Amino acid sequence: GESVGLHLPTLSVQEGDNSIINCAYSNSASDYFIWYKQESGKGPQFIIDIRSNMDKRQGQRVTVLLNKTVKHLSLQIAATQPGDSAVYFCAENRGRYGQNFVFGPGTRLSVLP
Amino acid sequence: ETGVTQTPRHLVMGMTNKKSLKCEQHLGHNAMYWYKQSAKKPLELMFVYSLEERVENNSVPSRFSPECPNSSHLFLHLHTLQPEDSALYLCASSQVSGSRYEQYFGPGTRLTVT
């Protein structure tokens, strides 16, 4: 029979607008989180990380927000550009020294001209 | 992107073949990882080597056999694979000291089992 692929949520935004990508994690003991970006034909690329003792961290054009109460993580991209089109994954660390990351299913971001 | 390299980039093999995937990291890291990325599931951790010793083995079928001869090289030996093993196999490396656990990924090997 036909195989069923993983259905990725898709977010479409206009170039120049801000993007918000959300992620729910499952383990309340997870102490470290990373957002990755994966472009077609490439491996995941680190964007930004955050520890569980923080609720916000900013990078260049990106901000990660962590809400431990509801186990929710978000990635905000300011002034979205065509080069931001990719699949974005959140990952939660469940092991010592970052040796057991569990990845979310990903969100596909499409930037419209 | 040249920090972690993987060869081959594409591989087609029959179910009775034996092949190996190779990964090399040029970042001076002390941990290396194999992940499987398929269309049906999120990115899955297969094996972890830290300081050249296997740390995690997440119940991966024995038809996948990892080897880490030194901190810069990682292999994944494949034998008697099944069609459902077709996927993108990603290698990553990281430094397990310090407070940041950022993993650097290679471009992956696209494996097709026929």
Interface residues (C-beta under 8 A of the other chain):
Chain A: S3 V4 G5 L6 Y32 I34 Y36 G41 K42 G43 P44 Q45 F46 D49 R51 F89 A91 N93 G95 Y97 G98 Q99 N100 F101 V102 F103 G104 P105 G106
Chain B: E1 V4 A31 Y33 S38 A39 K40 K41 P42 L43 E44 L45 V48 S50 V55 E56 L90 A92 S94 V96 S97 S99 R100 Y101 E102 Q103 Y104 F105 G106 P107 G108
